[in-house]
Amino acid sequence: MYMIFDMTLPLLFFHSGLLLELDIFESTETVILAITGIFSLLLLGLSISAYIKTRLNKILFAAAAFALFGIQLLIESLEENIEFFDTQFMSIITAAMTLGILVLFFLAIVKKNN
């Protein structure tokens, strides 16, 4: 009985270390961020197309918000992967971009049609 325990315990630690090195959560986060970025570009294209067809100025606010969201995702990705971008100043910029996105969506909803 003790012989089996002595052999399996080191194997468990070895295999658990391998699982931690795979870091499934980080790759999943990267895939989700990439899909979100692609979706924001798609929404930007659709909103520009809708503006060209309707000429409603409200749609420009939504298009600007989608563009700002895509830029924010790019900056956050650069912050995580490049040490140069990981500063307090960049954190303030991304927080201001989030506020800007919300303000643009608010204006798109509240603004009257011209």
PyMOL CGO cylinders between C-alpha atoms (Angstrom):
from pymol import cmd
from pymol.cgo import CYLINDER

trace = [
    CYLINDER, 0.00, 0.00, 0.00, 2.73, 2.44, 0.94, 0.3, 1, 1, 1, 1, 1, 1,
    CYLINDER, 2.73, 2.44, 0.94, 4.66, 1.53, -2.19, 0.3, 1, 1, 1, 1, 1, 1,
    CYLINDER, 4.66, 1.53, -2.19, 1.81, 2.65, -4.45, 0.3, 1, 1, 1, 1, 1, 1,
    CYLINDER, 1.81, 2.65, -4.45, 1.39, 5.90, -2.54, 0.3, 1, 1, 1, 1, 1, 1,
    CYLINDER, 1.39, 5.90, -2.54, 5.13, 6.62, -2.76, 0.3, 1, 1, 1, 1, 1, 1,
    CYLINDER, 5.13, 6.62, -2.76, 5.05, 6.24, -6.54, 0.3, 1, 1, 1, 1, 1, 1,
    CYLINDER, 5.05, 6.24, -6.54, 1.80, 8.04, -7.34, 0.3, 1, 1, 1, 1, 1, 1,
    CYLINDER, 1.80, 8.04, -7.34, 2.33, 11.16, -5.28, 0.3, 1, 1, 1, 1, 1, 1,
    CYLINDER, 2.33, 11.16, -5.28, 5.34, 12.40, -7.30, 0.3, 1, 1, 1, 1, 1, 1,
    CYLINDER, 5.34, 12.40, -7.30, 3.48, 11.57, -10.52, 0.3, 1, 1, 1, 1, 1, 1,
    CYLINDER, 3.48, 11.57, -10.52, 0.50, 13.64, -9.39, 0.3, 1, 1, 1, 1, 1, 1,
    CYLINDER, 0.50, 13.64, -9.39, 2.71, 16.64, -8.71, 0.3, 1, 1, 1, 1, 1, 1,
    CYLINDER, 2.71, 16.64, -8.71, 4.43, 16.21, -12.07, 0.3, 1, 1, 1, 1, 1, 1,
    CYLINDER, 4.43, 16.21, -12.07, 1.18, 16.03, -14.02, 0.3, 1, 1, 1, 1, 1, 1,
    CYLINDER, 1.18, 16.03, -14.02, -0.43, 18.90, -12.12, 0.3, 1, 1, 1, 1, 1, 1,
    CYLINDER, -0.43, 18.90, -12.12, 2.63, 21.02, -12.96, 0.3, 1, 1, 1, 1, 1, 1,
    CYLINDER, 2.63, 21.02, -12.96, 2.19, 20.19, -16.64, 0.3, 1, 1, 1, 1, 1, 1,
    CYLINDER, 2.19, 20.19, -16.64, -1.45, 21.24, -16.50, 0.3, 1, 1, 1, 1, 1, 1,
    CYLINDER, -1.45, 21.24, -16.50, -0.52, 24.55, -14.93, 0.3, 1, 1, 1, 1, 1, 1,
    CYLINDER, -0.52, 24.55, -14.93, 2.04, 25.21, -17.67, 0.3, 1, 1, 1, 1, 1, 1,
    CYLINDER, 2.04, 25.21, -17.67, -0.61, 24.81, -20.39, 0.3, 1, 1, 1, 1, 1, 1,
    CYLINDER, -0.61, 24.81, -20.39, -2.47, 27.83, -18.96, 0.3, 1, 1, 1, 1, 1, 1,
    CYLINDER, -2.47, 27.83, -18.96, -5.78, 27.12, -20.63, 0.3, 1, 1, 1, 1, 1, 1,
    CYLINDER, -5.78, 27.12, -20.63, -7.35, 30.20, -19.10, 0.3, 1, 1, 1, 1, 1, 1,
    CYLINDER, -7.35, 30.20, -19.10, -4.89, 32.61, -20.73, 0.3, 1, 1, 1, 1, 1, 1,
    CYLINDER, -4.89, 32.61, -20.73, -5.39, 31.12, -24.19, 0.3, 1, 1, 1, 1, 1, 1,
    CYLINDER, -5.39, 31.12, -24.19, -9.16, 31.18, -23.71, 0.3, 1, 1, 1, 1, 1, 1,
    CYLINDER, -9.16, 31.18, -23.71, -8.99, 34.85, -22.72, 0.3, 1, 1, 1, 1, 1, 1,
    CYLINDER, -8.99, 34.85, -22.72, -6.90, 35.61, -25.81, 0.3, 1, 1, 1, 1, 1, 1,
    CYLINDER, -6.90, 35.61, -25.81, -9.44, 33.90, -28.08, 0.3, 1, 1, 1, 1, 1, 1,
    CYLINDER, -9.44, 33.90, -28.08, -12.34, 35.77, -26.45, 0.3, 1, 1, 1, 1, 1, 1,
    CYLINDER, -12.34, 35.77, -26.45, -10.52, 39.10, -26.82, 0.3, 1, 1, 1, 1, 1, 1,
    CYLINDER, -10.52, 39.10, -26.82, -9.78, 38.36, -30.48, 0.3, 1, 1, 1, 1, 1, 1,
    CYLINDER, -9.78, 38.36, -30.48, -13.43, 37.50, -31.17, 0.3, 1, 1, 1, 1, 1, 1,
    CYLINDER, -13.43, 37.50, -31.17, -14.52, 40.66, -29.34, 0.3, 1, 1, 1, 1, 1, 1,
    CYLINDER, -14.52, 40.66, -29.34, -12.15, 42.77, -31.43, 0.3, 1, 1, 1, 1, 1, 1,
    CYLINDER, -12.15, 42.77, -31.43, -13.36, 41.22, -34.67, 0.3, 1, 1, 1, 1, 1, 1,
    CYLINDER, -13.36, 41.22, -34.67, -16.98, 41.74, -33.60, 0.3, 1, 1, 1, 1, 1, 1,
    CYLINDER, -16.98, 41.74, -33.60, -16.33, 45.41, -32.78, 0.3, 1, 1, 1, 1, 1, 1,
    CYLINDER, -16.33, 45.41, -32.78, -14.79, 45.90, -36.24, 0.3, 1, 1, 1, 1, 1, 1,
    CYLINDER, -14.79, 45.90, -36.24, -17.82, 44.21, -37.79, 0.3, 1, 1, 1, 1, 1, 1,
    CYLINDER, -17.82, 44.21, -37.79, -20.17, 46.49, -35.85, 0.3, 1, 1, 1, 1, 1, 1,
    CYLINDER, -20.17, 46.49, -35.85, -18.10, 49.50, -36.90, 0.3, 1, 1, 1, 1, 1, 1,
    CYLINDER, -18.10, 49.50, -36.90, -18.44, 48.50, -40.54, 0.3, 1, 1, 1, 1, 1, 1,
    CYLINDER, -18.44, 48.50, -40.54, -22.18, 47.89, -40.19, 0.3, 1, 1, 1, 1, 1, 1,
    CYLINDER, -22.18, 47.89, -40.19, -22.76, 51.22, -38.48, 0.3, 1, 1, 1, 1, 1, 1,
    CYLINDER, -22.76, 51.22, -38.48, -20.81, 53.10, -41.17, 0.3, 1, 1, 1, 1, 1, 1,
    CYLINDER, -20.81, 53.10, -41.17, -22.83, 51.29, -43.81, 0.3, 1, 1, 1, 1, 1, 1,
    CYLINDER, -22.83, 51.29, -43.81, -26.04, 52.21, -42.00, 0.3, 1, 1, 1, 1, 1, 1,
    CYLINDER, -26.04, 52.21, -42.00, -24.95, 55.86, -41.82, 0.3, 1, 1, 1, 1, 1, 1,
    CYLINDER, -24.95, 55.86, -41.82, -24.25, 55.95, -45.55, 0.3, 1, 1, 1, 1, 1, 1,
    CYLINDER, -24.25, 55.95, -45.55, -27.74, 54.56, -46.26, 0.3, 1, 1, 1, 1, 1, 1,
    CYLINDER, -27.74, 54.56, -46.26, -29.72, 56.67, -43.76, 0.3, 1, 1, 1, 1, 1, 1,
    CYLINDER, -29.72, 56.67, -43.76, -27.54, 59.76, -43.10, 0.3, 1, 1, 1, 1, 1, 1,
    CYLINDER, -27.54, 59.76, -43.10, -28.64, 59.74, -39.44, 0.3, 1, 1, 1, 1, 1, 1,
    CYLINDER, -28.64, 59.74, -39.44, -26.04, 61.49, -37.31, 0.3, 1, 1, 1, 1, 1, 1,
    CYLINDER, -26.04, 61.49, -37.31, -26.95, 59.28, -34.33, 0.3, 1, 1, 1, 1, 1, 1,
    CYLINDER, -26.95, 59.28, -34.33, -25.32, 56.35, -36.07, 0.3, 1, 1, 1, 1, 1, 1,
    CYLINDER, -25.32, 56.35, -36.07, -22.00, 58.19, -36.21, 0.3, 1, 1, 1, 1, 1, 1,
    CYLINDER, -22.00, 58.19, -36.21, -21.91, 58.25, -32.40, 0.3, 1, 1, 1, 1, 1, 1,
    CYLINDER, -21.91, 58.25, -32.40, -22.36, 54.49, -32.31, 0.3, 1, 1, 1, 1, 1, 1,
    CYLINDER, -22.36, 54.49, -32.31, -19.70, 54.03, -35.02, 0.3, 1, 1, 1, 1, 1, 1,
    CYLINDER, -19.70, 54.03, -35.02, -17.25, 56.16, -33.03, 0.3, 1, 1, 1, 1, 1, 1,
    CYLINDER, -17.25, 56.16, -33.03, -18.02, 54.12, -29.90, 0.3, 1, 1, 1, 1, 1, 1,
    CYLINDER, -18.02, 54.12, -29.90, -17.31, 50.84, -31.74, 0.3, 1, 1, 1, 1, 1, 1,
    CYLINDER, -17.31, 50.84, -31.74, -14.06, 52.26, -33.12, 0.3, 1, 1, 1, 1, 1, 1,
    CYLINDER, -14.06, 52.26, -33.12, -13.02, 53.47, -29.67, 0.3, 1, 1, 1, 1, 1, 1,
    CYLINDER, -13.02, 53.47, -29.67, -13.85, 50.05, -28.23, 0.3, 1, 1, 1, 1, 1, 1,
    CYLINDER, -13.85, 50.05, -28.23, -11.63, 48.33, -30.81, 0.3, 1, 1, 1, 1, 1, 1,
    CYLINDER, -11.63, 48.33, -30.81, -8.77, 50.73, -30.03, 0.3, 1, 1, 1, 1, 1, 1,
    CYLINDER, -8.77, 50.73, -30.03, -9.25, 50.11, -26.32, 0.3, 1, 1, 1, 1, 1, 1,
    CYLINDER, -9.25, 50.11, -26.32, -8.98, 46.34, -26.83, 0.3, 1, 1, 1, 1, 1, 1,
    CYLINDER, -8.98, 46.34, -26.83, -5.80, 46.84, -28.83, 0.3, 1, 1, 1, 1, 1, 1,
    CYLINDER, -5.80, 46.84, -28.83, -4.26, 49.01, -26.10, 0.3, 1, 1, 1, 1, 1, 1,
    CYLINDER, -4.26, 49.01, -26.10, -5.21, 46.51, -23.38, 0.3, 1, 1, 1, 1, 1, 1,
    CYLINDER, -5.21, 46.51, -23.38, -3.68, 43.70, -25.42, 0.3, 1, 1, 1, 1, 1, 1,
    CYLINDER, -3.68, 43.70, -25.42, -0.47, 45.70, -25.84, 0.3, 1, 1, 1, 1, 1, 1,
    CYLINDER, -0.47, 45.70, -25.84, -0.45, 46.42, -22.10, 0.3, 1, 1, 1, 1, 1, 1,
    CYLINDER, -0.45, 46.42, -22.10, -0.54, 42.70, -21.30, 0.3, 1, 1, 1, 1, 1, 1,
    CYLINDER, -0.54, 42.70, -21.30, 2.08, 41.66, -23.83, 0.3, 1, 1, 1, 1, 1, 1,
    CYLINDER, 2.08, 41.66, -23.83, 4.54, 44.57, -23.99, 0.3, 1, 1, 1, 1, 1, 1,
    CYLINDER, 4.54, 44.57, -23.99, 6.02, 45.90, -20.77, 0.3, 1, 1, 1, 1, 1, 1,
    CYLINDER, 6.02, 45.90, -20.77, 6.49, 49.40, -22.26, 0.3, 1, 1, 1, 1, 1, 1,
    CYLINDER, 6.49, 49.40, -22.26, 2.71, 49.92, -22.41, 0.3, 1, 1, 1, 1, 1, 1,
    CYLINDER, 2.71, 49.92, -22.41, 2.04, 48.66, -18.87, 0.3, 1, 1, 1, 1, 1, 1,
    CYLINDER, 2.04, 48.66, -18.87, 2.02, 52.04, -17.07, 0.3, 1, 1, 1, 1, 1, 1,
    CYLINDER, 2.02, 52.04, -17.07, -0.39, 53.97, -14.86, 0.3, 1, 1, 1, 1, 1, 1,
    CYLINDER, -0.39, 53.97, -14.86, -0.82, 56.49, -17.69, 0.3, 1, 1, 1, 1, 1, 1,
    CYLINDER, -0.82, 56.49, -17.69, -2.14, 53.79, -20.01, 0.3, 1, 1, 1, 1, 1, 1,
    CYLINDER, -2.14, 53.79, -20.01, -4.56, 52.64, -17.30, 0.3, 1, 1, 1, 1, 1, 1,
    CYLINDER, -4.56, 52.64, -17.30, -5.94, 56.18, -17.10, 0.3, 1, 1, 1, 1, 1, 1,
    CYLINDER, -5.94, 56.18, -17.10, -6.26, 56.29, -20.90, 0.3, 1, 1, 1, 1, 1, 1,
    CYLINDER, -6.26, 56.29, -20.90, -8.20, 53.01, -21.06, 0.3, 1, 1, 1, 1, 1, 1,
    CYLINDER, -8.20, 53.01, -21.06, -10.49, 54.14, -18.22, 0.3, 1, 1, 1, 1, 1, 1,
    CYLINDER, -10.49, 54.14, -18.22, -11.13, 57.41, -20.07, 0.3, 1, 1, 1, 1, 1, 1,
    CYLINDER, -11.13, 57.41, -20.07, -11.84, 55.45, -23.25, 0.3, 1, 1, 1, 1, 1, 1,
    CYLINDER, -11.84, 55.45, -23.25, -14.45, 53.37, -21.40, 0.3, 1, 1, 1, 1, 1, 1,
    CYLINDER, -14.45, 53.37, -21.40, -16.11, 56.58, -20.24, 0.3, 1, 1, 1, 1, 1, 1,
    CYLINDER, -16.11, 56.58, -20.24, -15.94, 57.93, -23.79, 0.3, 1, 1, 1, 1, 1, 1,
    CYLINDER, -15.94, 57.93, -23.79, -17.60, 54.79, -25.15, 0.3, 1, 1, 1, 1, 1, 1,
    CYLINDER, -17.60, 54.79, -25.15, -20.45, 55.12, -22.68, 0.3, 1, 1, 1, 1, 1, 1,
    CYLINDER, -20.45, 55.12, -22.68, -20.90, 58.83, -23.47, 0.3, 1, 1, 1, 1, 1, 1,
    CYLINDER, -20.90, 58.83, -23.47, -20.99, 58.10, -27.21, 0.3, 1, 1, 1, 1, 1, 1,
    CYLINDER, -20.99, 58.10, -27.21, -23.63, 55.39, -26.77, 0.3, 1, 1, 1, 1, 1, 1,
    CYLINDER, -23.63, 55.39, -26.77, -25.61, 57.74, -24.52, 0.3, 1, 1, 1, 1, 1, 1,
    CYLINDER, -25.61, 57.74, -24.52, -25.51, 60.44, -27.22, 0.3, 1, 1, 1, 1, 1, 1,
    CYLINDER, -25.51, 60.44, -27.22, -26.53, 57.92, -29.87, 0.3, 1, 1, 1, 1, 1, 1,
    CYLINDER, -26.53, 57.92, -29.87, -29.60, 57.03, -27.85, 0.3, 1, 1, 1, 1, 1, 1,
    CYLINDER, -29.60, 57.03, -27.85, -30.60, 60.49, -26.62, 0.3, 1, 1, 1, 1, 1, 1,
    CYLINDER, -30.60, 60.49, -26.62, -29.81, 62.66, -29.67, 0.3, 1, 1, 1, 1, 1, 1,
    CYLINDER, -29.81, 62.66, -29.67, -32.83, 63.64, -31.72, 0.3, 1, 1, 1, 1, 1, 1,
    CYLINDER, -32.83, 63.64, -31.72, -33.03, 62.85, -35.43, 0.3, 1, 1, 1, 1, 1, 1,
    CYLINDER, -33.03, 62.85, -35.43, -32.10, 65.66, -37.79, 0.3, 1, 1, 1, 1, 1, 1,
]
cmd.load_cgo(trace, "trace")
